[in-house]
């Protein structure tokens, strides 16, 4: 058996002239939590649909849990689609049990499992409510539970956090960690970097149908130059002259300029810059050096692409 | 297969819980009851008594018209009495309801008519014997305990006298002008019929037997019953006078006029001694129309359910989760089977409630119901109905499913449904004609058009269509079904995940060709 839950080789999807995903390769190790990141329209959902064999790729191949198609191992896979919807007239437990039984669980076991999950994630009181009577957040939780009720080995979640309030976003993170601790492999897409940063082992970044980064979060951050934010009554040219400075840009917080953002060359030390400021007589009001967040990396890598939708 | 069955059972349970399903189950029996009861009610209550004024300047004819009206009323009483007796009288021990096989074609009304022809004096005899009160006395003791009081019917026509202030010597237009406020309904009658409207004025001129014409003045020209009645009665009298003038015995003439021959419908296919066409035969001939109607409504209703919930799944995006668990074929098969179950439940409920209604209105126990059942069930109509329902359902359901899969909203689907509804109207338009020539050109031709086969063959079911048609069309229908399932399956698989505009026909064609 391979050590990978999923391997994609040169997956490509074209719709007529339009190439949604181009030559995409990926290997997801078993038991890992893999973040699938990218701006809107990058091709994330199309890729996930190809992985599930809902959409057929134009070219390329894959191995999923040792099988050539997800349909062969569908009872081992859980899937939460991006657009959430359930049968309005069905009860919460019935919904979970139905999807679990479609994945091969016996009806009795599926029912017991539905009640167990609803209890575990704080929906016990709503188990017998119809979906139409639940709030949006609650019904989304039900859908998440429905997608994992059969204890899949491999879980694919498309934008699991969208539409959830902060508390339920935390519950969602909890669900993902619980599944991972039970040994499941998780691949989830998001464009909210904070979640990915907190729970992912590895991330893959997709923009305009192409993979632009694949690795651990630490590796992702290393692609960024060191950044320092400082606030002082000087203009950019004075800072530009300091040793190790590559670029100086206004630092914008909530639409207001709050000092300067300085990018340093790879070998430059942030502490050194502080010293240089003192010795050049620049009076600092604020000085902040912190490692980049995944958000920064994301903006850095795909910022321009994401702003402007281009026809490929 | 397991997955298809899971999908099917969910579809069944989910749809069986909808209001639409229960309304569908209840509406048809309610319509049946209403369609039986409302005409009966309207006949009794809707048309008010028609009041008329008769001014007879010839002085001889007024009594003739009056007698015709009285006789007509007595006949009304007799009919009402007969209905009352059949509903509320206990049958003497050992007597059975008339057997439908022995009731001649035309039914009870036909029997009464025949009886009247054979016994023209019935009204006179009835009056002579003491009329209504004697009849009611005779019935006493024979009535069931819960029988209601007999209600004498209202007169259909009632002669009233001229309103005070209108001289009976007026003639023609002057008379009509004087009565116009009443005829137009601006003024109402007083006296015995106070508050009611005047319906018509009939003026018989003095020289009616010469050049004069009877004038019939009325605002309502649509209801010509009174006019016809008066006309017939006057003509009869004029003829009687004419016979007398020529020295003929008017009594003998009357007898001659009533002479008639009997005419019996016979069917050569029936056994010797039983060839007479009975009411049962007639019901058998027309019963398929009812089944065609059931078939049409049932197929339309459940196929629309399929359309709606496919569009719902598509617009909800549930479809994606489903397709990560089941294949498109399994999903389609499950939906078709689940809704087929709903359809079967629906028609079973209809047939049971129809039998219930028959039983309830059958009155005296279950005898007549059993007979009707024999007629309806005896000729293989029910198995035919089941077969044509299933085949017709799968044909139309797969079409509707394909339409549902390519549309995102019901509104979009209406573009496709318009033409399909037009095509589907044909069996409804022809269903009344086909029993008249069940093996004729039109019926045979339509039977061989697969989309019409279920309805038209059902329509012909009682007329022993040739074996060639029976087997040939069924085989063709099954082949069409398989082809349609395959075709619609392809459209379904591609369409179900698609968003945005429904595809053009050219694009659909491409989907069908692509092996993907």
Contacts between the chains, C-beta under 8 A, distances in Angstrom:
chain1	res1	chain2	res2	distance
A	49	B	320	7.6
A	49	B	497	7.8
A	52	B	323	7.8
A	52	B	324	4.8
A	54	B	320	6.4
A	54	B	323	4.9
A	54	B	324	6.3
A	54	B	497	6.4
A	55	B	497	6.9
A	56	B	516	5.9
A	70	B	324	7.2
A	71	B	327	6.5
A	74	B	324	6.6
A	74	B	325	5.9
A	77	B	324	6.9
A	79	B	320	7.6
A	79	B	321	6.4
A	79	B	324	4.1
A	80	B	321	7.7
A	81	B	317	5.9
A	81	B	320	4.1
A	81	B	321	5.9
A	81	B	324	7.9
A	83	B	317	3.9
A	83	B	320	7.6
A	84	B	317	7.2
A	85	B	315	7.8
A	85	B	316	3.1
A	85	B	317	4.5
A	85	B	318	5.0
A	86	B	316	7.1
A	86	B	318	6.4
A	87	B	14	6.4
A	87	B	316	7.8
A	87	B	318	6.6
A	89	B	14	5.9
A	89	B	17	6.2
A	89	B	18	7.3
A	90	B	14	6.8
A	98	B	6	7.4
A	98	B	10	5.7
A	99	B	321	6.5
A	99	B	325	6.6
A	101	B	6	5.7
A	102	B	3	5.9
A	102	B	6	5.7
A	102	B	7	7.6
A	102	B	322	7.5
A	102	B	325	4.1
A	102	B	326	6.0
A	103	B	325	5.7
A	143	B	321	7.7
A	146	B	321	7.5
A	147	B	321	6.9
